[in-house]
Amino acid sequence: MQLPENLRAVLEALRRAGRPRLVGGCVRDWLLGLSTKDYDIEVAGIDFETMHRVLAPFGATDVVGRSFGVIKLRLGDREVDFSLPRRESKTGAGHRGFAVAPDPTLSDAEAAARRDFTLNAIAYDPVSDRLIDPLGGQADLQARRLRHAGPGFADDPLRVLRAFQLAARFDLQLAPETATLARSIADTFVELPVERIWGEWEKWAGRAVRPSRGLAVLEESGWLRHFPEIAALRGTPQEPEWHPEGDVFTHTQHCLDALTGLPEWPAVEAPRRRQLMLGVLAHDFGKPATTERAERRGVLRWTSPGHESAGGPLAESFLRRIGAPLELTAPVVALVISHLVHHHGAKADYSDSQVRRLARKLDPATIDDLALVMTADSLGRPPLRSPETLELIGRLKARAAALALAKAAPRPLLQGRDLLALGFKPSPAFGPLLNRAFEAQLDGAFSDPSAAQAWLERAVQDPDTGLGRCGRP
């Protein structure tokens, strides 16, 4: 393993006092050929005071985790965790219901058994340059299999949600025996604090490469029932001519994978990834309540009229359920409600007014965001492809780009200060007039500050504005 030189120097010093091992995600990522900046070092055969004494000359240390046998060492621009092997025993309900006791005498095999999954229980000895893999984690990693490390897995319900996001991030399948164990503890979900639930969902939304695998883990583990907005998608039928892939749950899985497969995806930053992934996840939440068998062009078909608007409140309730930050609600709900806008009367070029109003409706999401959601939705129907739909989306993007509205909503050119500059005193009449001005701007009545001022000069002459009662000084 290629390690930073300053870390190698620390490991060499530790080797003279104890038995250092790189453990956890850094070893897993290295075996997968992925880069990592986070290193976790477990040091056996040493006590806490000695470990602290060895580390102190190399940089600032933080011993906030003393009771757990953990020291954080600042090495240049990174912080590295050094810990003693430890024993854990269940003392109560939930993720925090453990008694933890550092035990430097633990063997490599004993230390590995307390970890969550076998692929996270592989250790690397930097001294002998060898892997220590008592639980067969390498074989599981090569088979893309997510298997629990031992019976202690059942003591921590958060590990099921960890399986959910790990499967999505590394394209893994849940081992049958792990799925069985997860089903046996499904009722313990209620013990988890919502902030920890969001922590796992955030990793799924921001880091998944095959997000459908995460939904599969929730279903196989019996934990899908804790997210009823998603669970309701399973078994909701779709018209085979339009959706040959199957029910709405299967469609959503395909859409999510299509999103992460788009050429634009690697350049999308983490905060935006979260709202796009959650927008695609929730885009059809309204279908279970609106799906019906109805006649279309003389043929009985499965349809879901109005499912976009019906999905908005369900998306909001889902985001609350998983503890998502409040700032995600508005953009995700806007993307859900508008995800079929390209199919509603846009057979010709989009008018400037349509684009402006759409950008305003989506804010703080953008038309570029919506285009990615709509593209993923269209591609999530294998083997069906619709060049016509992709063309509609492309035309919308082009029109928005021409208006400089692809990445931002229009902002009002006229504000209260413009009325004050004309000599009017603050008045309740300002609000209605400024709303009228913004509507006129969206309709194309003016598009630059000078034209906006000219429009305002004319508008204030209208006695119906109520400004006459304010009077100019």
N, C-alpha and C positions, 0 to 999 in steps of 0.2 A: 504494500500500500504506500503510495506517495504521500508523505506527510510534510507539513511545514517544518522548516529547520528549527524554529524556536520551540515547536512542540516536541520534536525529536530530542532536543536537549533536555526537556523536562522529563520525558520518558526514560532517558538514560539515567537521570538522577534518581528517579523512582525505582528503577531496576536494582539499584544498589541497596535499597531498603525493603522492597516488597516485590509484588508480582503484578505489573500493570497489564491491562487488557483493553483494547478498544472494543466497544460493545454497542449493540443496538443499531439504530438507523444508519450510522456512518459505514458500518461493515456491510449491511444490506445494500446500500446505495453503491458502494464500491463494487460489489459482486455483480450489480446490474449495469455497471458501466456509467453510472451517474456521478456527477460532481457533488461534493458536499462541503459546507463550511462549518457544520456543527459536529463536534467530536465529543463523545462521552467516553471517559476513561474509568474503568473499575480497577481498584488496586487491592489485591488480597495480601495477607501476610504482613500487615502493617496496621498500627493503631492510628487514631485520628490525629493526635498531637504530632506524631512523627510525619504523617503525610502533610500536615500543615507546615511543619518546619522545613520540609524538603521543597514545598511549592513557593513559599514566601519570597525567596530571592529572585524568582522569575517574573514577578509582577504583583499587582494589587490582588488581594484575595478577599473573598466574601464568604464568611462562615455562617451565613444565615441558615443553612441546612445542617447545622451541627448535629441535631438530634437524629437526623437521617443519615449522618455520615457523609455529607456532601459539602464540597468546597468549590466555589466558582473562582477561576483564575483568569485574569485579564492578560491575554497574550496579543499584543499589538492591537489590531482592530477586531479581534474576536474574543469571545468569552467561552472558556472550556470548562465543562463539569468534570470534576474528579470525585469519585465516591468509593466507599467501602462496600463490599458485598453485604447484603442484609437479608434478614429473615422477616417475613410478614405473616401476621396471624389475624384472622377476621375477628373483630370485636363488636361490630355493629352493622347497621344497614348502610347501604349506599357506597359511593365511590371513596369516601373518606373513612369508612369504618374499619380501619386497620391499625394494628400496633406494629410499629416498625422498629427493628433492633439491628444495628450494624453488627456484622459478625465476620471479622477478617479471616476466620478459619475455614470459611465455606470453600468447598472444592468448585472447580469450573462447572461440573455437572449440576451441583446443587444451586449454584448461582443462576445457571441457565434456566432451571426448572421454574423459577419464580417469574419469568418474563411472560409476555402475553402470547406471542406466536413464535413458532420455531424459526421463522426467517428473521426474527428480531433477537433470537437467542444464540446467534453465531458470534463468537468472539475472535479477535485477531491478536496474536502475540507479536508485538513489534520487535521483540528481542530475537526470537527464533524465526520470525517471518513465516508463521504458520497459522492456519485456521483451527479453531477449537469448536467443534460442532457435535456435541453429545446427543442432540435431539433430531438430527437429520434435516436441519434447516436448509442446507444447500440443495438437497434433493427436492425439497418442497419448493424452493425458489425456482429451480430449473423447470419444475412441472407447473409453475404458476399456481401453486396450491397454498391456501391460507389455512393453517392448522394450529390449534391451540397448543401451548407448550406443556400444559399439565392440568390436573384437576383444579388447581387454584384459580384457573380462568373464571370459574363460576362465581368466585367471591366478589368480583368487580364487574358490575353490569355495564360500565362504560366501555369495556373491552368489545362488546358486541358492536357498538357504534364505531369503535376504532376499526373493527373488521370491515364495516361498511365503507369507510373512507379509504382504507388501505387497498381494498379490492378495486376501487375505482382509480386510485392513483397509480397502481402497478399492474393492472389488468390481471387480477387474481380470481380464482374460483374458491369458494368456501368448501373445505373438506366436509364430507357428510357427517363425520363424528363431531365436528365442531358445530355444525348446524343443529345437530340433535342436542348438544349441550346448551347452545344458545336458546333453543326453544324451551328448555327446562327452566330457564331463569327469566323468561319474557315478562313475568309479572313484576320483576324488580326495576323495571324502567321508571316507575314512579319515584324511586329513591334518588334519581339523578337530578342534580340542580340544573336549571335551564341553561345557565352559562356554560356548563360542560357539554350539554347537548349541542349548543351552538358551536362550540369549539370544534366538534367533529364534523358538523355540517359545513362549517366554513372551510375546512380542509378539503372536503368533497367538492364544494363549489369552486374553490380557487385553484385546486391542484389536480383534479381528475384528468386522466387521459382516456379512460373508458368508463364514463359515469354510469352507464347501464349496469356495470358489474356491482356497483354499490346498491342499486335498487334490487338486484337479484339477491344480494346478501340479506337485505331487509325482508324479502319475501321468504327465502329459504329458512331464515332464523325464526320466523314467526313474529318479528318485530315490526312488520309493515302495519299492523293494526294500530300501532301507536301514532301513526301518521295517516288518519282516515282520509284526508283529501287525496293522498296518493293511492291508498288501498282501494278506494272507490273506482279507480280507473280500470282495475283488473276485472274483466268480464263485461265491461261496457262495450257493446258491439259498434262496429263501424261498417259502412257500406263497402263490400269487397271490391267493387269497381274502382273506388277512389282510394281505398286503404287495404290493399291485398296483404299487408303485413300482419293483420290481426286486430286485437282489441286496442283500446286506448292506452293501456299500460305498456303494451309492446310498442305501439307507435311512439310513446314518450321516450322509451329507452332508445329507439332508433334516432329520434330527434336529438337527444342529448349527445349521442356518439357522433352524429353528423356535425353538431356544433363544434366539438373539439377537433374534428377533422377538417374544418374549413381552413383555407390557406391563411386567413387573417388571424387565426386564433393564437399562434405563438407570440404575436406582437401585442396581444391584449394584456393590459396590466391587471394585477390581482383584484383591485376593487371593482373594476368593470367586469371582470370574469364572474364575480359573485352574482351581480345582478342579471347578467345574461344567462348564466346557468340556471338560476332560480326562475327567471322568466320563462325559459324553455320548459323547465320542470312543471311549472304551473299553468302553461298556456292552455291546456285542455281540462283544467279542473272543473270547468262548468259543464262538461259533456255528460257526466252521469245523471245530472238533474234535468237535462234538456233533451236527451236522446230519445227519439220516438220513431216509430214506423209510420211513414207518410208517403203519399203519392207524389212522385216527381217525374214529370214528362210521361205520365201514363203508366209508371212502374212504381210498385211499392219499394221504398228504400229506407235505410237507416239514415236519419238526419239529426242534427243537433242545433236547431235554430236558436240564436241568441246566446250560444255558449260562451262567447267572448265576454260579454258584460256580466253573465252569471259567474264567470270565473274570478272576477275582480275581488269580491268579498271573501271568496274561499282562499285566494292567494294571500290575502291579508291575515286571515285567521291562521293559516299555515305558518306564515312568518312569525307570528306571535308564539305559536306552539313550539317552534324550534329556537326561540330566543334571538332571532335575527335583530341586528341594530335597526332602530326606527328609520334611519335614513334610507334603508333599502326598500321600505314599503312603497313609497310613491313611484319610483321607477319600475319596480317589478309589476305592480298593479297596472301601471300605464301600458307596459309591454303586453301584458295578458289581454287587456281590453282592446288593444289596437292590432292584434297580430293577424287579423284578416282584412285589414284596411285595403290591401292591394287587390282584393277581389270585389270590392264594393264600388262599382261604377267607374273604375279607372281604366277603361279600355282604350281611351285616347290618352294623350299626354296629360300629366297632372298640371292643373292650373297653379299659378303662383299662390293664389289665395288658399287652395287646398293644402299646399305644402307648408305655408306659414302656420295655418291653423293646426295641422298635424304636429308640427314641431312644438307648438305651444302646448298642445294637449299632452305630449309625451314628457315634457320637461319635469324632472331633471334627466330622464333618459333622452336619447337622441334618435334621429332618423337613421343614423348609421347603426345604432343598437338594434332598432326595430328590424332593419334589413337583415341583420345576422339572425335574429330570432325567426323571421319569416323564411329565410333560406333554409335554416335547420328544419323547420316544420315541413317545408316542401320536400327536402331530401330524406325525411324520416318515413318514407313509404316504399321501401324496397320490395320488388324491383322496379316499381313505378317511378318514372322521372317526368317532370313537367317543364320543358324548356319555355313554354309560354309564361308560366308563373315566374320563373327566374328572370325572364325578360321584363315583366311588370315591375319586379323588385329593382332591377337594374335601372329602369327608367325613373323610378322614384328617387333612387340614390343620385342619379345624374342631375335631376331637377333640383334636388336639395343642395347639391354641391354648387350648382350654378348660382343659387341664391345665398350661398354661404350659410346654409342652415343644416348641413349634414351633421355637424357636431355640436350645435348649440341652438337654442330656441330664440326667436326674435325678442328683442327687448324694446319697451316703449320709448319712442323718440320724444314724446312729450310727457312732462311730469309737473308736479305742483309748482316747482320753482319757476317754470315758464309762465305760469299764470301770475305768480308774484312779480315777475319781471315786467309784466304788462301793467302792473299797478293795482291788481286786485288784492283785497285782504283775504286771509284764509277763510274758507267757507265750506259747509257741507256740500255745496254745489260743485266743488272741485271734483269729487269722486265720480259722479255720473258723467261729467264732461270728459274726464280723462279716460274713462272706460270707453266712451263713444269714440274718442280719438284713437285708442288702440285698435278698436274694431275697424275703423277706417284705414288705419295703417295696414292691418292684416289683409284688407280688401284691395290694397294697392293704391289708395288715394294719395299717399306720399311715401317716399322711401329715403329721404335725407333730411337733415335738420332744417335747412332753409325752406324746403317745401312744407315741412311740418309746422314751422312758424307761420307760414302764409295760411295754412289750413286753420290754425288756431285763431289767427286774427279775424278770419271770416266767421268762425264758429262762435266767438264771444259776442258777435253782434246779434245772434239769435236770442230773442227774449225768452225763449223756453229754457235756456240754460240756467236761469235763476241767478246769474251773476250780476244782473242789473241791480239787485237789491244790495249787493256788496259795495258797488260804486268804486270808481278809481279815485285816488286822492287828488 
